[in-house]
Amino acid sequence: MTAAGEEVRAYPFGPVDRLDLDPTLVQVCGERPVLRVRLPFGGDGWLVTRHADVKTVLSDPRFSRAAAAGAHVPRTVAVPPPLTSIMGMDPPDHSRLRRRVMRSFTVRSIDALRPRIRETVNGLVDTMTAAGGPVDLAAVLTWPLPITVICEMLGVPPADQDRFTEWVDGLLILDDPEQSAWAREQLGDYLEDLIAQRRAAPTDDLLGELASDNEKDPLSDEELVSLGVSLLSAGQEATANQIGNFVYTLLTQPGLWQQLVDEPSLIPDAVEELSRFIPISATAGFTRIATEDLELNGQLIRAGDAVVAELGMANRDSEVFERPEEIDFHRGQIPHLTFGHGIHHCLGAQLARVELCVVLETLVARLPGLRLAVPADQLSWRTERLIRGVAALPVTW
C-alpha cells in the first residue's frame, strides 16, 4: 500500500499499442506524477513521469545506477546490466570508461562519418529501387543500416553482422531471462575472441583503439566486452527501430512527409521533434536506487527505494512543451529526454541523429512519392521488446 492507503498498481498498466502512450498511464500519472508501482521483476518502486522530475532522477548522484545492478532489484527488464556495464556504473568507474570511448562519439568524430553513412544509405536504397515496390523498408533499410555502421566502427567483419543482429535482438527481450542471458553470452564470447585478436594485432577501428595498452589506465578484457555489448545494443536496436518508427509516423500523419519533401532543410528539426514525440521504450528506463531520503515533487523517497523514469511521458509534459500532443517541426530548440540526461546521456546520440537525418534526406530526395503499401492497421509490430518498432514496413513509391 502507498502512504495514502492506495493499492500499488502493477506497471506497465497495459500492453504496448504501436507508438501510443498507454492511456491509463497518461491518466494515472497525470494525477500522481510520482507513483508507487509494482515492477515486472523484483518488487515495488517509484514511477516518475514529469519532465523536471525525470531530469532530476537521471542526473542527481543521489539516484545510483550502480546500486541497481543486483538481480533482486525492482526493474522493468528481465536481466539487469552486469556490474561491469557502463550503464550500471556510477562515477568514478563510469567516468573512466566513458572518457575512453567518448572521443569516438564527439559531434566532430561522428560528422566525419556522414559521407560513409550516406554512401551506405544510397547503396541500400539502390537495392530497394532495383527490386521495385512494394518492399519491406524495415528489412532492406532500417535494420541493415545501423548494424553496418556500428560494426564498421567497432571493426566487426561484415560476414558476422547477421549474427550480431540476432544476438542484439535477443538481448532486449522484456520477459525472457533465459533468451536475454543467452544472447549476452553469445555476444560476450564473440567479442572476447575479437578483443584477443586486437591485442595481438592492433587495428585503427574503435575496438582496436580501446584494446590498446598504450594508455595509462588500459581497459580489461571484461570492461571491453561490456562496452562492446553496450555500444552494439544501443547502436543497433534503438536506431533501427526509430528509423522505421519515424517513417511510419511521417507516412500516417497527413502532411508530415510532404513538409519534408517540400522543405528538406526541416529534417534536423524533424528528427528532434519526432524523437520527442515517439515513445521509443516500451516501459520506463533502467532502475536507480535512492542513496538517501529525499523529496521528489512532494513525495518522500526513502534511501534504498527503487525509482524508474518514464521518458515518453516526460517528453509530453505540457509545462515544457506547448501543444505536446502535436508534431511541430518548427518548435526550435527541443529539450526532449529521449537520449537521457546527465552522465548517462546516450553515447551514441549524435550517431543516431546523423543516421536518422541521412535516411530522411535520402528518402525525400530519391523517393518523394514514398507511401505505405498496406493500410496502417495491417502493419505488424514487435511486441514484448524493450524498444518499440514495426516488424515490417511495406512501402511503395
Beta strands, then each sheet from edge to edge (+ up, - down):
strand 1: 9-10
strand 2: 34-39
strand 3: 43-48
strand 4: 63-64
strand 5: 135-136
strand 6: 288-290
strand 7: 294-296
strand 8: 299-301
strand 9: 306-309
strand 10: 371-372
strand 11: 394-396
sheet 1: 1+ 2+ 3- 9- 6+ 4-
sheet 2: 5+ 11- 10+
sheet 3: 7+ 8-
end
